[in-house]
Amino acid sequence: PESAGPFYVTAYGDHPVTRTLQQLPRPTVFAIARPVRPTAGSSATTLFSTSEQSFAETDIASLLETREPSRGEEDLPGPVSLGVAVRIEPDGAAPAGQDASDDENARGGRVVVVGDSDFLRTDALQAMEVANLELASAITGWLTAREALIAIPPRRQESQPIQLTQDDAMNLGFRVILLMPLAMVFLGLAVWWNRRA
């Protein structure tokens, strides 16, 4: 099945990766994504999912041909899980008395699977109105057991490009190339004249 996008996601599961995202007023955005669901009985946690009104298209050929998804009986109803995280222990289970999602020192590994790679595109990470950069930072922090990357979203500065017309560029060039050197010459002559007098 495949979910047609782009679409915004605001429904997050209970996991260290998503705790910061739940507090942000901005959604995360995904393009065409595939459902990623935990298997029954696994310790995997759904990180984020679509709304209840959504569905995952199973007729991919028709979707690629028309680019318009149509809901059918065989389609996967929402909410559709788009990302999961799991802590893998060497013996397949967390040691007694340890939380599999928060223990940093136990052996094993951490895995995050997201059904879309487009959320890491440069334009999505730089967009101020979505939280894709915070999501990428939180995933990286949890995978590397660096909790600081999860808890503190990176500071984001909105870039303000300067647009110069050809006249503006010529005026700026005139001031920098001609007027500033002439001002330095006159200042030097004034200092020389004062010392001479």
Rosetta constraint file for C-alpha pairs under 8 A:
AtomPair CA 1 CA 34 HARMONIC 6.43 0.50
AtomPair CA 1 CA 35 HARMONIC 6.85 0.50
AtomPair CA 1 CA 56 HARMONIC 5.44 0.50
AtomPair CA 1 CA 57 HARMONIC 5.04 0.50
AtomPair CA 1 CA 58 HARMONIC 4.09 0.50
AtomPair CA 1 CA 59 HARMONIC 7.28 0.50
AtomPair CA 1 CA 60 HARMONIC 7.12 0.50
AtomPair CA 1 CA 75 HARMONIC 7.31 0.50
AtomPair CA 1 CA 76 HARMONIC 7.30 0.50
AtomPair CA 2 CA 32 HARMONIC 7.18 0.50
AtomPair CA 2 CA 33 HARMONIC 6.01 0.50
AtomPair CA 2 CA 34 HARMONIC 4.68 0.50
AtomPair CA 2 CA 35 HARMONIC 6.61 0.50
AtomPair CA 2 CA 56 HARMONIC 5.12 0.50
AtomPair CA 2 CA 57 HARMONIC 4.97 0.50
AtomPair CA 2 CA 58 HARMONIC 6.28 0.50
AtomPair CA 2 CA 60 HARMONIC 6.92 0.50
AtomPair CA 3 CA 32 HARMONIC 5.81 0.50
AtomPair CA 3 CA 33 HARMONIC 5.27 0.50
AtomPair CA 3 CA 34 HARMONIC 5.95 0.50
AtomPair CA 3 CA 35 HARMONIC 7.29 0.50
AtomPair CA 3 CA 55 HARMONIC 6.80 0.50
AtomPair CA 3 CA 56 HARMONIC 4.61 0.50
AtomPair CA 3 CA 57 HARMONIC 5.79 0.50
AtomPair CA 4 CA 31 HARMONIC 7.07 0.50
AtomPair CA 4 CA 32 HARMONIC 4.77 0.50
AtomPair CA 4 CA 33 HARMONIC 6.71 0.50
AtomPair CA 4 CA 56 HARMONIC 7.75 0.50
AtomPair CA 4 CA 57 HARMONIC 7.68 0.50
AtomPair CA 4 CA 69 HARMONIC 6.93 0.50
AtomPair CA 5 CA 30 HARMONIC 6.65 0.50
AtomPair CA 5 CA 31 HARMONIC 4.61 0.50
AtomPair CA 5 CA 32 HARMONIC 4.78 0.50
AtomPair CA 5 CA 33 HARMONIC 7.25 0.50
AtomPair CA 6 CA 29 HARMONIC 6.75 0.50
AtomPair CA 6 CA 30 HARMONIC 5.32 0.50
AtomPair CA 6 CA 31 HARMONIC 3.90 0.50
AtomPair CA 6 CA 32 HARMONIC 6.19 0.50
AtomPair CA 7 CA 29 HARMONIC 5.67 0.50
AtomPair CA 7 CA 30 HARMONIC 5.61 0.50
AtomPair CA 7 CA 31 HARMONIC 6.51 0.50
AtomPair CA 8 CA 27 HARMONIC 5.91 0.50
AtomPair CA 8 CA 28 HARMONIC 5.66 0.50
AtomPair CA 8 CA 29 HARMONIC 4.50 0.50
AtomPair CA 8 CA 30 HARMONIC 6.48 0.50
AtomPair CA 9 CA 27 HARMONIC 5.53 0.50
AtomPair CA 9 CA 28 HARMONIC 5.28 0.50
AtomPair CA 9 CA 29 HARMONIC 6.14 0.50
AtomPair CA 9 CA 30 HARMONIC 7.61 0.50
AtomPair CA 9 CA 48 HARMONIC 7.19 0.50
AtomPair CA 9 CA 49 HARMONIC 6.71 0.50
AtomPair CA 9 CA 50 HARMONIC 5.92 0.50
AtomPair CA 9 CA 51 HARMONIC 7.74 0.50
AtomPair CA 10 CA 22 HARMONIC 7.87 0.50
AtomPair CA 10 CA 26 HARMONIC 7.97 0.50
AtomPair CA 10 CA 27 HARMONIC 5.15 0.50
AtomPair CA 10 CA 28 HARMONIC 6.82 0.50
AtomPair CA 10 CA 48 HARMONIC 7.59 0.50
AtomPair CA 10 CA 49 HARMONIC 7.86 0.50
AtomPair CA 10 CA 50 HARMONIC 7.73 0.50
AtomPair CA 11 CA 48 HARMONIC 5.60 0.50
AtomPair CA 11 CA 49 HARMONIC 5.68 0.50
AtomPair CA 11 CA 50 HARMONIC 6.66 0.50
AtomPair CA 11 CA 51 HARMONIC 7.20 0.50
AtomPair CA 12 CA 18 HARMONIC 6.18 0.50
AtomPair CA 12 CA 21 HARMONIC 7.72 0.50
AtomPair CA 12 CA 22 HARMONIC 6.68 0.50
AtomPair CA 12 CA 46 HARMONIC 7.80 0.50
AtomPair CA 12 CA 47 HARMONIC 5.61 0.50
AtomPair CA 12 CA 48 HARMONIC 4.23 0.50
AtomPair CA 12 CA 49 HARMONIC 6.56 0.50
AtomPair CA 13 CA 18 HARMONIC 6.70 0.50
AtomPair CA 13 CA 45 HARMONIC 7.19 0.50
AtomPair CA 13 CA 46 HARMONIC 5.59 0.50
AtomPair CA 13 CA 47 HARMONIC 4.72 0.50
AtomPair CA 13 CA 48 HARMONIC 5.63 0.50
AtomPair CA 13 CA 49 HARMONIC 7.98 0.50
AtomPair CA 14 CA 18 HARMONIC 6.69 0.50
AtomPair CA 14 CA 19 HARMONIC 6.91 0.50
AtomPair CA 14 CA 45 HARMONIC 7.72 0.50
AtomPair CA 14 CA 46 HARMONIC 7.96 0.50
AtomPair CA 14 CA 47 HARMONIC 7.17 0.50
AtomPair CA 15 CA 19 HARMONIC 6.29 0.50
AtomPair CA 15 CA 45 HARMONIC 7.17 0.50
AtomPair CA 15 CA 47 HARMONIC 6.71 0.50
AtomPair CA 15 CA 101 HARMONIC 7.71 0.50
AtomPair CA 16 CA 20 HARMONIC 7.89 0.50
AtomPair CA 16 CA 101 HARMONIC 7.65 0.50
AtomPair CA 16 CA 102 HARMONIC 7.81 0.50
AtomPair CA 16 CA 142 HARMONIC 7.23 0.50
AtomPair CA 16 CA 150 HARMONIC 7.20 0.50
AtomPair CA 17 CA 21 HARMONIC 7.86 0.50
AtomPair CA 17 CA 47 HARMONIC 7.39 0.50
AtomPair CA 17 CA 135 HARMONIC 7.39 0.50
AtomPair CA 17 CA 138 HARMONIC 5.11 0.50
AtomPair CA 17 CA 139 HARMONIC 5.78 0.50
AtomPair CA 17 CA 142 HARMONIC 6.35 0.50
AtomPair CA 17 CA 150 HARMONIC 6.33 0.50
AtomPair CA 18 CA 22 HARMONIC 6.20 0.50
AtomPair CA 18 CA 47 HARMONIC 6.51 0.50
AtomPair CA 18 CA 48 HARMONIC 7.95 0.50
AtomPair CA 18 CA 135 HARMONIC 7.51 0.50
AtomPair CA 18 CA 138 HARMONIC 7.42 0.50
AtomPair CA 19 CA 23 HARMONIC 7.00 0.50
AtomPair CA 20 CA 24 HARMONIC 6.76 0.50
AtomPair CA 20 CA 150 HARMONIC 7.02 0.50
AtomPair CA 20 CA 151 HARMONIC 6.27 0.50
AtomPair CA 20 CA 152 HARMONIC 7.80 0.50
AtomPair CA 20 CA 153 HARMONIC 7.61 0.50
AtomPair CA 21 CA 131 HARMONIC 7.35 0.50
AtomPair CA 21 CA 134 HARMONIC 7.23 0.50
AtomPair CA 21 CA 135 HARMONIC 7.08 0.50
AtomPair CA 24 CA 131 HARMONIC 7.76 0.50
AtomPair CA 26 CA 129 HARMONIC 6.16 0.50
AtomPair CA 26 CA 130 HARMONIC 5.15 0.50
AtomPair CA 26 CA 131 HARMONIC 5.67 0.50
AtomPair CA 27 CA 129 HARMONIC 7.81 0.50
AtomPair CA 27 CA 130 HARMONIC 5.25 0.50
AtomPair CA 27 CA 131 HARMONIC 5.69 0.50
AtomPair CA 27 CA 132 HARMONIC 7.99 0.50
AtomPair CA 28 CA 119 HARMONIC 7.96 0.50
AtomPair CA 28 CA 130 HARMONIC 5.22 0.50
AtomPair CA 28 CA 131 HARMONIC 4.90 0.50
AtomPair CA 28 CA 132 HARMONIC 5.20 0.50
AtomPair CA 28 CA 135 HARMONIC 7.64 0.50
AtomPair CA 29 CA 119 HARMONIC 6.42 0.50
AtomPair CA 29 CA 124 HARMONIC 7.46 0.50
AtomPair CA 29 CA 130 HARMONIC 6.58 0.50
AtomPair CA 29 CA 131 HARMONIC 7.75 0.50
AtomPair CA 29 CA 132 HARMONIC 6.78 0.50
AtomPair CA 30 CA 116 HARMONIC 6.71 0.50
AtomPair CA 30 CA 118 HARMONIC 6.51 0.50
AtomPair CA 30 CA 119 HARMONIC 5.30 0.50
AtomPair CA 31 CA 116 HARMONIC 6.92 0.50
AtomPair CA 31 CA 118 HARMONIC 6.04 0.50
AtomPair CA 31 CA 119 HARMONIC 7.05 0.50
AtomPair CA 32 CA 116 HARMONIC 6.74 0.50
AtomPair CA 33 CA 82 HARMONIC 7.13 0.50
AtomPair CA 33 CA 115 HARMONIC 5.14 0.50
AtomPair CA 33 CA 116 HARMONIC 4.65 0.50
AtomPair CA 34 CA 56 HARMONIC 7.83 0.50
AtomPair CA 34 CA 82 HARMONIC 6.67 0.50
AtomPair CA 34 CA 115 HARMONIC 4.58 0.50
AtomPair CA 34 CA 116 HARMONIC 6.54 0.50
AtomPair CA 35 CA 56 HARMONIC 7.19 0.50
AtomPair CA 35 CA 80 HARMONIC 6.18 0.50
AtomPair CA 35 CA 81 HARMONIC 5.56 0.50
AtomPair CA 35 CA 82 HARMONIC 4.93 0.50
AtomPair CA 35 CA 83 HARMONIC 7.58 0.50
AtomPair CA 35 CA 115 HARMONIC 5.82 0.50
AtomPair CA 36 CA 81 HARMONIC 5.57 0.50
AtomPair CA 36 CA 82 HARMONIC 5.02 0.50
AtomPair CA 36 CA 83 HARMONIC 5.52 0.50
AtomPair CA 36 CA 84 HARMONIC 6.62 0.50
AtomPair CA 36 CA 113 HARMONIC 7.23 0.50
AtomPair CA 36 CA 114 HARMONIC 6.76 0.50
AtomPair CA 36 CA 115 HARMONIC 5.79 0.50
AtomPair CA 37 CA 46 HARMONIC 7.02 0.50
AtomPair CA 37 CA 81 HARMONIC 5.59 0.50
AtomPair CA 37 CA 82 HARMONIC 7.26 0.50
AtomPair CA 37 CA 83 HARMONIC 7.28 0.50
AtomPair CA 37 CA 84 HARMONIC 6.75 0.50
AtomPair CA 38 CA 42 HARMONIC 6.51 0.50
AtomPair CA 38 CA 43 HARMONIC 7.89 0.50
AtomPair CA 38 CA 44 HARMONIC 5.50 0.50
AtomPair CA 38 CA 45 HARMONIC 6.76 0.50
AtomPair CA 38 CA 46 HARMONIC 6.91 0.50
AtomPair CA 38 CA 84 HARMONIC 6.72 0.50
AtomPair CA 39 CA 44 HARMONIC 7.75 0.50
AtomPair CA 43 CA 86 HARMONIC 6.30 0.50
AtomPair CA 43 CA 87 HARMONIC 7.54 0.50
AtomPair CA 44 CA 84 HARMONIC 6.24 0.50
AtomPair CA 44 CA 85 HARMONIC 5.48 0.50
AtomPair CA 44 CA 86 HARMONIC 4.35 0.50
AtomPair CA 44 CA 87 HARMONIC 7.37 0.50
AtomPair CA 45 CA 84 HARMONIC 5.36 0.50
AtomPair CA 45 CA 85 HARMONIC 5.36 0.50
AtomPair CA 45 CA 86 HARMONIC 6.34 0.50
AtomPair CA 46 CA 81 HARMONIC 6.29 0.50
AtomPair CA 46 CA 82 HARMONIC 7.69 0.50
AtomPair CA 46 CA 83 HARMONIC 5.90 0.50
AtomPair CA 46 CA 84 HARMONIC 4.41 0.50
AtomPair CA 46 CA 85 HARMONIC 6.65 0.50
AtomPair CA 47 CA 81 HARMONIC 7.69 0.50
AtomPair CA 47 CA 82 HARMONIC 7.55 0.50
AtomPair CA 47 CA 83 HARMONIC 5.28 0.50
AtomPair CA 47 CA 84 HARMONIC 5.14 0.50
AtomPair CA 47 CA 85 HARMONIC 6.64 0.50
AtomPair CA 48 CA 81 HARMONIC 6.11 0.50
AtomPair CA 48 CA 82 HARMONIC 5.98 0.50
AtomPair CA 48 CA 83 HARMONIC 5.81 0.50
AtomPair CA 48 CA 84 HARMONIC 7.62 0.50
AtomPair CA 49 CA 79 HARMONIC 5.88 0.50
AtomPair CA 49 CA 80 HARMONIC 5.21 0.50
AtomPair CA 49 CA 81 HARMONIC 4.21 0.50
AtomPair CA 49 CA 82 HARMONIC 5.31 0.50
AtomPair CA 49 CA 83 HARMONIC 7.27 0.50
AtomPair CA 50 CA 54 HARMONIC 6.33 0.50
AtomPair CA 50 CA 78 HARMONIC 6.46 0.50
AtomPair CA 50 CA 79 HARMONIC 4.92 0.50
AtomPair CA 50 CA 80 HARMONIC 5.17 0.50
AtomPair CA 50 CA 81 HARMONIC 6.62 0.50
AtomPair CA 50 CA 82 HARMONIC 7.41 0.50
AtomPair CA 51 CA 78 HARMONIC 6.00 0.50
AtomPair CA 51 CA 79 HARMONIC 4.91 0.50
AtomPair CA 51 CA 80 HARMONIC 7.34 0.50
AtomPair CA 52 CA 77 HARMONIC 7.45 0.50
AtomPair CA 52 CA 78 HARMONIC 4.42 0.50
AtomPair CA 52 CA 79 HARMONIC 4.46 0.50
AtomPair CA 52 CA 80 HARMONIC 7.88 0.50
AtomPair CA 53 CA 77 HARMONIC 7.82 0.50
AtomPair CA 53 CA 78 HARMONIC 5.96 0.50
AtomPair CA 53 CA 79 HARMONIC 7.26 0.50
AtomPair CA 54 CA 77 HARMONIC 6.55 0.50
AtomPair CA 54 CA 78 HARMONIC 4.78 0.50
AtomPair CA 54 CA 79 HARMONIC 6.37 0.50
AtomPair CA 54 CA 80 HARMONIC 7.27 0.50
AtomPair CA 55 CA 71 HARMONIC 7.15 0.50
AtomPair CA 55 CA 75 HARMONIC 6.49 0.50
AtomPair CA 55 CA 76 HARMONIC 5.45 0.50
AtomPair CA 55 CA 77 HARMONIC 4.44 0.50
AtomPair CA 55 CA 78 HARMONIC 4.85 0.50
AtomPair CA 55 CA 79 HARMONIC 7.19 0.50
AtomPair CA 55 CA 80 HARMONIC 6.65 0.50
AtomPair CA 56 CA 75 HARMONIC 5.65 0.50
AtomPair CA 56 CA 76 HARMONIC 4.90 0.50
AtomPair CA 56 CA 77 HARMONIC 6.50 0.50
AtomPair CA 56 CA 78 HARMONIC 7.42 0.50
AtomPair CA 56 CA 80 HARMONIC 6.95 0.50
AtomPair CA 57 CA 63 HARMONIC 7.61 0.50
AtomPair CA 57 CA 69 HARMONIC 6.63 0.50
AtomPair CA 57 CA 70 HARMONIC 7.52 0.50
AtomPair CA 57 CA 71 HARMONIC 7.04 0.50
AtomPair CA 57 CA 72 HARMONIC 7.97 0.50
AtomPair CA 57 CA 75 HARMONIC 5.24 0.50
AtomPair CA 57 CA 76 HARMONIC 6.87 0.50
AtomPair CA 58 CA 74 HARMONIC 6.85 0.50
AtomPair CA 58 CA 75 HARMONIC 5.40 0.50
AtomPair CA 58 CA 76 HARMONIC 7.51 0.50
AtomPair CA 59 CA 63 HARMONIC 6.39 0.50
AtomPair CA 60 CA 64 HARMONIC 6.08 0.50
AtomPair CA 61 CA 65 HARMONIC 6.19 0.50
AtomPair CA 62 CA 66 HARMONIC 6.02 0.50
AtomPair CA 62 CA 67 HARMONIC 7.69 0.50
AtomPair CA 62 CA 69 HARMONIC 7.99 0.50
AtomPair CA 63 CA 67 HARMONIC 4.96 0.50
AtomPair CA 63 CA 68 HARMONIC 5.94 0.50
AtomPair CA 63 CA 69 HARMONIC 5.63 0.50
AtomPair CA 71 CA 75 HARMONIC 6.43 0.50
AtomPair CA 76 CA 80 HARMONIC 7.44 0.50
AtomPair CA 82 CA 114 HARMONIC 5.91 0.50
AtomPair CA 82 CA 115 HARMONIC 5.31 0.50
AtomPair CA 82 CA 116 HARMONIC 7.64 0.50
AtomPair CA 83 CA 112 HARMONIC 7.23 0.50
AtomPair CA 83 CA 113 HARMONIC 5.52 0.50
AtomPair CA 83 CA 114 HARMONIC 4.19 0.50
AtomPair CA 83 CA 115 HARMONIC 6.07 0.50
AtomPair CA 84 CA 112 HARMONIC 5.78 0.50
AtomPair CA 84 CA 113 HARMONIC 5.43 0.50
AtomPair CA 84 CA 114 HARMONIC 6.61 0.50
AtomPair CA 85 CA 110 HARMONIC 7.41 0.50
AtomPair CA 85 CA 111 HARMONIC 5.65 0.50
AtomPair CA 85 CA 112 HARMONIC 4.34 0.50
AtomPair CA 85 CA 113 HARMONIC 6.43 0.50
AtomPair CA 86 CA 101 HARMONIC 7.42 0.50
AtomPair CA 86 CA 110 HARMONIC 5.90 0.50
AtomPair CA 86 CA 111 HARMONIC 5.41 0.50
AtomPair CA 86 CA 112 HARMONIC 6.59 0.50
AtomPair CA 87 CA 100 HARMONIC 5.77 0.50
AtomPair CA 87 CA 101 HARMONIC 5.90 0.50
AtomPair CA 87 CA 108 HARMONIC 7.33 0.50
AtomPair CA 87 CA 109 HARMONIC 5.87 0.50
AtomPair CA 87 CA 110 HARMONIC 4.54 0.50
AtomPair CA 87 CA 111 HARMONIC 6.46 0.50
AtomPair CA 88 CA 92 HARMONIC 6.34 0.50
AtomPair CA 88 CA 93 HARMONIC 7.33 0.50
AtomPair CA 88 CA 94 HARMONIC 7.90 0.50
AtomPair CA 88 CA 100 HARMONIC 7.93 0.50
AtomPair CA 88 CA 108 HARMONIC 5.27 0.50
AtomPair CA 88 CA 109 HARMONIC 5.01 0.50
AtomPair CA 88 CA 110 HARMONIC 5.89 0.50
AtomPair CA 88 CA 111 HARMONIC 7.54 0.50
AtomPair CA 89 CA 93 HARMONIC 5.40 0.50
AtomPair CA 89 CA 94 HARMONIC 5.80 0.50
AtomPair CA 89 CA 106 HARMONIC 7.96 0.50
AtomPair CA 89 CA 107 HARMONIC 6.43 0.50
AtomPair CA 89 CA 108 HARMONIC 4.37 0.50
AtomPair CA 89 CA 109 HARMONIC 6.65 0.50
AtomPair CA 90 CA 107 HARMONIC 6.66 0.50
AtomPair CA 90 CA 108 HARMONIC 5.23 0.50
AtomPair CA 94 CA 98 HARMONIC 6.42 0.50
AtomPair CA 94 CA 99 HARMONIC 7.05 0.50
AtomPair CA 94 CA 100 HARMONIC 5.43 0.50
AtomPair CA 98 CA 103 HARMONIC 6.64 0.50
AtomPair CA 99 CA 103 HARMONIC 5.86 0.50
AtomPair CA 104 CA 145 HARMONIC 5.99 0.50
AtomPair CA 110 CA 142 HARMONIC 7.90 0.50
AtomPair CA 110 CA 143 HARMONIC 5.64 0.50
AtomPair CA 111 CA 143 HARMONIC 6.87 0.50
AtomPair CA 112 CA 139 HARMONIC 7.31 0.50
AtomPair CA 112 CA 143 HARMONIC 7.59 0.50
AtomPair CA 117 CA 121 HARMONIC 7.64 0.50
AtomPair CA 118 CA 124 HARMONIC 7.84 0.50
AtomPair CA 119 CA 124 HARMONIC 6.00 0.50
AtomPair CA 119 CA 125 HARMONIC 7.37 0.50
AtomPair CA 119 CA 132 HARMONIC 6.33 0.50
AtomPair CA 120 CA 124 HARMONIC 6.44 0.50
AtomPair CA 120 CA 125 HARMONIC 6.19 0.50
AtomPair CA 120 CA 132 HARMONIC 7.17 0.50
AtomPair CA 120 CA 133 HARMONIC 7.85 0.50
AtomPair CA 120 CA 136 HARMONIC 7.23 0.50
AtomPair CA 121 CA 125 HARMONIC 6.28 0.50
AtomPair CA 122 CA 126 HARMONIC 6.09 0.50
AtomPair CA 123 CA 127 HARMONIC 6.02 0.50
AtomPair CA 124 CA 130 HARMONIC 7.49 0.50
AtomPair CA 124 CA 132 HARMONIC 6.31 0.50
AtomPair CA 124 CA 133 HARMONIC 7.71 0.50
AtomPair CA 125 CA 131 HARMONIC 7.72 0.50
AtomPair CA 125 CA 132 HARMONIC 5.36 0.50
AtomPair CA 125 CA 133 HARMONIC 4.72 0.50
AtomPair CA 126 CA 133 HARMONIC 7.23 0.50
AtomPair CA 128 CA 156 HARMONIC 7.65 0.50
AtomPair CA 128 CA 158 HARMONIC 7.00 0.50
AtomPair CA 131 CA 135 HARMONIC 6.29 0.50
AtomPair CA 132 CA 136 HARMONIC 6.18 0.50
AtomPair CA 133 CA 137 HARMONIC 6.13 0.50
AtomPair CA 133 CA 154 HARMONIC 7.98 0.50
AtomPair CA 134 CA 138 HARMONIC 6.04 0.50
AtomPair CA 134 CA 153 HARMONIC 5.59 0.50
AtomPair CA 134 CA 154 HARMONIC 6.93 0.50
AtomPair CA 135 CA 139 HARMONIC 6.13 0.50
AtomPair CA 136 CA 140 HARMONIC 6.17 0.50
AtomPair CA 137 CA 141 HARMONIC 6.02 0.50
AtomPair CA 137 CA 149 HARMONIC 5.87 0.50
AtomPair CA 137 CA 150 HARMONIC 6.57 0.50
AtomPair CA 137 CA 153 HARMONIC 7.38 0.50
AtomPair CA 137 CA 154 HARMONIC 7.80 0.50
AtomPair CA 138 CA 142 HARMONIC 6.12 0.50
AtomPair CA 138 CA 149 HARMONIC 5.78 0.50
AtomPair CA 138 CA 150 HARMONIC 4.21 0.50
AtomPair CA 138 CA 151 HARMONIC 7.66 0.50
AtomPair CA 138 CA 153 HARMONIC 7.96 0.50
AtomPair CA 139 CA 143 HARMONIC 6.10 0.50
AtomPair CA 139 CA 150 HARMONIC 7.45 0.50
AtomPair CA 140 CA 144 HARMONIC 6.10 0.50
AtomPair CA 140 CA 149 HARMONIC 7.35 0.50
AtomPair CA 141 CA 145 HARMONIC 5.74 0.50
AtomPair CA 141 CA 146 HARMONIC 4.66 0.50
AtomPair CA 141 CA 147 HARMONIC 5.74 0.50
AtomPair CA 141 CA 148 HARMONIC 7.04 0.50
AtomPair CA 141 CA 149 HARMONIC 4.68 0.50
AtomPair CA 141 CA 150 HARMONIC 5.34 0.50
AtomPair CA 142 CA 146 HARMONIC 6.20 0.50
AtomPair CA 142 CA 147 HARMONIC 6.48 0.50
AtomPair CA 142 CA 149 HARMONIC 7.79 0.50
AtomPair CA 142 CA 150 HARMONIC 6.64 0.50
AtomPair CA 146 CA 150 HARMONIC 7.30 0.50
AtomPair CA 147 CA 151 HARMONIC 6.22 0.50
AtomPair CA 148 CA 152 HARMONIC 5.94 0.50
AtomPair CA 149 CA 153 HARMONIC 6.88 0.50
AtomPair CA 149 CA 154 HARMONIC 7.92 0.50
AtomPair CA 164 CA 168 HARMONIC 5.57 0.50
AtomPair CA 164 CA 169 HARMONIC 6.17 0.50
AtomPair CA 165 CA 169 HARMONIC 6.29 0.50
AtomPair CA 166 CA 170 HARMONIC 6.22 0.50
AtomPair CA 167 CA 171 HARMONIC 6.14 0.50
AtomPair CA 168 CA 172 HARMONIC 6.10 0.50
AtomPair CA 169 CA 173 HARMONIC 6.04 0.50
AtomPair CA 170 CA 174 HARMONIC 6.05 0.50
AtomPair CA 171 CA 175 HARMONIC 6.32 0.50
AtomPair CA 172 CA 176 HARMONIC 6.18 0.50
AtomPair CA 173 CA 177 HARMONIC 5.62 0.50
AtomPair CA 173 CA 178 HARMONIC 7.75 0.50
AtomPair CA 174 CA 178 HARMONIC 5.41 0.50
AtomPair CA 174 CA 179 HARMONIC 6.63 0.50
AtomPair CA 175 CA 179 HARMONIC 4.77 0.50
AtomPair CA 175 CA 180 HARMONIC 6.17 0.50
AtomPair CA 176 CA 180 HARMONIC 5.49 0.50
AtomPair CA 176 CA 181 HARMONIC 7.66 0.50
AtomPair CA 177 CA 181 HARMONIC 6.80 0.50
AtomPair CA 178 CA 182 HARMONIC 6.23 0.50
AtomPair CA 179 CA 183 HARMONIC 6.05 0.50
AtomPair CA 180 CA 184 HARMONIC 6.36 0.50
AtomPair CA 181 CA 185 HARMONIC 6.27 0.50
AtomPair CA 182 CA 186 HARMONIC 6.22 0.50
AtomPair CA 183 CA 187 HARMONIC 6.09 0.50
AtomPair CA 184 CA 188 HARMONIC 6.09 0.50
AtomPair CA 185 CA 189 HARMONIC 6.20 0.50
AtomPair CA 186 CA 190 HARMONIC 6.09 0.50
AtomPair CA 187 CA 191 HARMONIC 6.27 0.50
AtomPair CA 188 CA 192 HARMONIC 6.17 0.50
AtomPair CA 189 CA 193 HARMONIC 6.01 0.50
AtomPair CA 190 CA 194 HARMONIC 6.20 0.50
AtomPair CA 191 CA 195 HARMONIC 6.29 0.50
AtomPair CA 192 CA 196 HARMONIC 6.14 0.50
AtomPair CA 193 CA 197 HARMONIC 6.19 0.50
